[in-house]
Amino acid sequence: ITNGLKDDLVASGIPETKLFVAPDAVDLDDFANPESKLQARERLSVPQDVKAAFYIGILDPWKGTDTLYGAAKLLSPDIQTVVIGGFDGEEQALIPLHPEVRFLGYRPYTELPGNQQAADVLVLPNSGKGVLSAKYTSPLKLFTYMASGVPIVASDLPSIREILSEKNAYLVPADTPEALAQGIHEAVNHPEEAKARAMQAYADVQEYTWEKRAQKILSPLASI
């Protein structure tokens, strides 16, 4: 699912001709008609008058959640850090540890299009400390984020750079709360530039649908 994984497999002795890279993807129809930002925030009880940086996903350290919690302490008071995800009730132990973060707990996938619209910034803070995150992952949330039209702040890792760039997102050094906070501030404080990058991400994700992924995988097989 990444060139980084392919390169390591080639280095291990597998012929490159037997390998094909197919990143993960998204069903764009699921995100075609989301709730408005106003409606989504009302449903989630997120105040309308704050800027909100959302992380949506599992709460494992390799996903960079510790970096996110650190960045939340450094954000200006008018920016709220919101976390959606984890297993049912998992967030209860985190709430007293990270008072700067608003934990909304597990939410079903059917809410995801609207939940993303509630954000001013969507955060992808993957850690670079392990090869799984740095080179091998093709995060599903990356593609759903791109489908939202909301600005993205992401870790600058080889796996992420296969899809994102400075043209369609804000990329910051991984595992560095200060850099993540700076990236969030940059996106929030420059809304026109942030929107332009988000629109580029939306245009780019049109090539990352499950249907197109399947077509690309099957195409070279047709000549066999």
Secondary structure, 3 states (H helix, E strand, C coil): CCHHHHHHHHHCCCCHHHCCCCCCCECHHHHCCCCCHHHHHHHHCCCCCCEEEEEECCCCHHHCHHHHHHHHCCCCCCEEEEEECCCCCHHHHCCCCCCCEEEEECCCHHHHHHHHHCCCEEEECCCCCCHHHHHHCCCHHHHHHHCCCCCEEEECCHHHHCCCCCCCCEEECCCCHHHHHHHHHHHHHCHHHHHHHHHHHHHHHCCCEHHHHHHHHHHHHCCC
